[in-house]
Amino acid sequence: MHVVIMGCGRVGATLADTLESRGHSVAVIDQDADAFRRLGSDFGGITVTGVGFDGDVLRQAGIERADAFAAVSSGDNSNIISARLARETFGVPRVVARIYDPKRAQVYERLGIPTVATVRWTADRIVRHLVPDEHVEIFRDPTSTVSIIDVAVHDDWIGRPLRALEEATGARVAYLTRFGIATLPTSSTVLQEGDQIAMLVTDDIADQVTTAASLPPEGRR
């Protein structure tokens, strides 16, 4: 697939090198030509100097044949304008924008533009490590109905099947992280010490789910 990236900062350069290493064709746009120095020495994609909301610049980057577009510059306004242009004018099927302001991120998610709210995501990750007993939202869908949260479980759940935790909390496990690797659980998955559990919830049951998980399984004390 062909991916166009607007912004060649640390995120954009890393994204470009990663995608190219996976066999995708990549074009990177940045208004500062010196920014392209961040790309790996063996980068073989396209580099275009200009702003990502200029139609001619986007065409030079191959936007008309692009399968995906990522706006990861340092400006929220530039990212959103270019993301909307890629999706609405050029019909790129997969578009994502990096947003620093979490309030703006929510607005654009509701418009159908997937966003990564950098500051909110970073803060949540830090809270996750500082206060492990509180649930931290990992993901929220564009309609703001369903979210994935980290759930801390009572030690007595270790050795119990994951399906028993789902029955006790009334929520489904989205995935679990074991030894630093996220995996999709099966009906036979058994909780191990150190597992991190991510569960699918709606706002009205989030507190209920975290409370149930924090208690020992019924019949075990």
C-alpha positions in Angstrom: 0.0 0.0 0.0 1.0 3.6 -0.5 1.1 5.8 2.6 1.4 9.6 2.7 2.7 11.1 5.9 2.5 14.8 6.7 5.2 15.9 9.2 8.7 14.6 9.4 9.4 15.1 13.1 10.4 12.2 15.3 7.0 10.5 15.0 6.7 11.0 11.3 10.2 9.8 10.5 9.8 6.7 12.7 6.4 6.0 11.1 7.9 6.3 7.6 10.9 4.1 8.3 8.6 1.5 10.0 6.1 1.4 7.2 8.9 1.2 4.5 10.6 -1.7 6.4 7.3 -3.6 6.2 7.3 -3.3 2.4 4.9 -0.3 1.9 5.7 2.6 -0.4 5.9 5.9 1.6 5.9 9.6 0.8 6.7 12.2 3.5 5.7 15.9 3.4 7.3 18.6 5.5 7.7 22.3 5.0 11.2 22.2 6.3 13.5 20.3 4.0 16.1 19.8 6.8 13.5 17.6 8.6 14.0 14.8 6.1 17.4 14.2 7.7 15.5 12.3 10.4 14.7 9.6 7.9 16.9 6.5 7.8 19.9 6.7 5.5 18.4 3.9 3.4 14.9 5.5 3.1 13.8 5.0 -0.5 10.5 6.8 -0.4 9.3 10.2 -1.7 10.1 13.4 0.1 8.1 16.5 -0.7 8.8 20.0 0.7 5.6 22.0 1.4 2.5 22.1 3.5 0.3 19.1 3.7 -2.9 21.0 3.0 -1.7 22.2 -0.4 -3.4 20.1 -3.1 -0.4 20.2 -5.5 2.0 19.1 -2.7 -0.3 16.2 -1.9 -0.4 15.2 -5.5 3.4 15.2 -5.7 3.3 12.8 -2.7 1.0 10.5 -4.6 -2.2 11.3 -2.7 -4.4 10.2 -5.6 -3.1 6.7 -5.3 -2.7 6.6 -1.6 -4.3 3.9 0.5 -3.6 5.8 3.8 -2.7 9.2 5.1 -1.2 10.2 8.4 -1.1 13.9 9.6 1.5 14.0 12.4 2.9 17.5 12.2 3.3 19.7 15.3 0.1 21.7 14.6 -3.4 20.6 15.3 -5.0 22.9 12.7 -2.6 21.7 10.0 -3.2 18.1 10.8 -7.0 18.4 10.8 -7.2 20.4 7.6 -4.9 18.1 5.7 -6.6 15.0 7.1 -10.0 16.3 6.0 -8.6 17.2 2.6 -7.1 13.7 2.2 -10.4 12.0 3.1 -13.0 14.3 1.6 -11.3 15.6 -1.5 -9.0 12.8 -2.5 -11.0 9.9 -1.0 -8.2 8.3 0.9 -9.8 5.4 2.7 -7.6 5.4 5.8 -6.9 8.7 7.5 -5.6 9.5 10.9 -4.5 12.8 12.6 -2.3 13.5 15.5 -4.0 16.0 17.9 -2.5 17.6 21.0 -5.8 19.1 22.3 -7.9 16.2 23.7 -11.1 18.3 23.3 -10.5 18.7 19.6 -9.7 15.1 19.3 -13.2 14.2 20.6 -14.8 16.5 18.1 -13.0 15.2 15.1 -13.5 11.6 16.2 -17.2 12.3 16.0 -16.7 13.7 12.5 -15.3 10.3 11.5 -11.6 11.3 11.5 -9.6 8.9 13.7 -7.2 10.9 16.0 -4.4 10.2 18.3 -4.6 12.7 21.2 -0.9 12.8 22.1 -1.0 14.6 25.4 -4.0 12.7 26.7 -2.5 9.3 25.7 0.8 10.1 27.3 -0.8 11.3 30.6 -3.0 8.2 30.7 0.0 5.9 30.2 1.9 7.7 33.1 -1.2 7.4 35.4 -1.4 3.7 34.5 2.0 3.2 36.0 1.7 5.6 38.9 -1.7 4.5 40.1 -2.3 0.9 39.0 -5.4 0.4 41.1 -7.4 3.0 39.1 -8.7 2.1 35.7 -7.2 4.0 32.8 -9.0 4.4 29.5 -6.9 3.1 26.6 -9.4 3.6 23.8 -12.8 5.2 23.1 -14.8 4.7 20.0 -15.7 7.7 17.8 -19.3 7.7 19.1 -18.0 7.8 22.6 -20.1 4.8 23.6 -17.6 2.0 24.1 -14.2 2.2 25.7 -11.4 -0.1 26.6 -10.0 0.3 30.1 -7.2 -1.2 32.1 -8.6 -3.3 34.9 -6.6 -4.3 38.0 -7.7 -7.7 39.4 -7.5 -9.2 42.9 -4.6 -11.6 43.4 -7.1 -14.4 44.0 -8.0 -14.3 40.3 -4.6 -15.7 39.4 -5.0 -19.3 38.3 -8.7 -18.8 37.4 -10.1 -18.9 33.9 -10.6 -15.6 32.2 -14.2 -16.5 31.4 -14.9 -16.5 35.1 -13.7 -12.9 35.4 -16.0 -12.0 32.5 -18.9 -13.6 34.2 -18.2 -11.8 37.5 -17.7 -8.4 35.9 -20.3 -8.6 33.2 -17.8 -7.3 30.6 -15.7 -8.8 27.9 -11.9 -8.9 28.0 -10.6 -7.1 24.9 -7.0 -8.4 25.3 -4.4 -9.2 27.9 -0.8 -8.3 28.1 1.6 -11.0 29.3 5.3 -10.6 29.5 4.9 -7.3 27.6 3.1 -8.8 24.7 -0.6 -8.2 24.0 -2.6 -11.4 23.1 -6.2 -12.2 22.3 -7.6 -14.5 25.0 -9.4 -17.7 24.3 -12.1 -19.6 26.3 -9.3 -21.7 28.0 -7.0 -18.7 28.9 -6.1 -18.8 32.6 -4.9 -15.7 34.4 -1.3 -15.6 35.4 0.6 -13.3 37.8 1.6 -10.1 36.1 -1.1 -10.2 33.5 -2.6 -6.8 32.5 -6.2 -7.0 31.6 -8.0 -4.6 29.1 -11.8 -4.8 29.2 -14.5 -3.5 26.9 -17.0 -1.4 28.8 -19.6 1.4 28.5 -19.6 4.3 30.9 -22.5 3.0 32.9 -20.7 -0.2 33.9 -17.1 0.9 34.1 -17.1 1.4 37.9 -19.1 -1.8 38.4 -16.5 -3.7 36.4 -13.5 -2.4 38.1 -15.0 -3.0 41.5 -16.0 -6.6 40.7 -12.5 -7.3 39.4 -10.9 -5.8 42.5 -12.7 -8.3 44.7 -11.7 -12.0 45.1 -13.7 -14.6 43.2 -16.9 -15.7 44.9 -16.2 -18.6 47.2 -12.4 -17.7 47.5 -11.1 -15.5 50.3 
